């Protein structure tokens, strides 16, 4: 089985967005929903807006970092949400 890594985008209950990456997207989303992730515990996710898979962790982390940059946020707003 091929190991995949995911970069994802959540819309939070305060209408803000959270960008993250993980190896196990289902487990990570469950942790967000139950409040186990500190950053999203106050404003729980409402929607999984978008996600994509990468063949290695470095690519997923690199794209997550890009989406958190100012040009990445512009890309997100134009193409992903």
C-alpha positions, 0 to 999 in steps of 0.5 A, a space after each residue: 500500500 502506498 503511504 499518502 499524506 494530505 493537506 486539507 482546509 477546514 472552515 471553522 464555526 467563526 467563518 475562519 479557515 484552518 489549513 493542516 496536513 496529516 497522514 491519516 485524514 479521518 483520524 485528524 478530522 475526528 480530533 478536530 471535531 472532538 476539540 483535541 486540536 488546540 487551535 480549532 478547539 474553540 471554533 470547531 470545524 463546520 466543513 471540510 472544504 478541500 483536501 489533496 493527497 501527496 506521495 510524501 510528507 515533505 510535499 504535503 508540508 510544503 503545500 500547507 506552508 504555501 497555503 498559509 502564506 499571503 500568496 497562498 491565501 490568495 490562491 485559496 480564496 480564488 481557487 479552493 473556496 
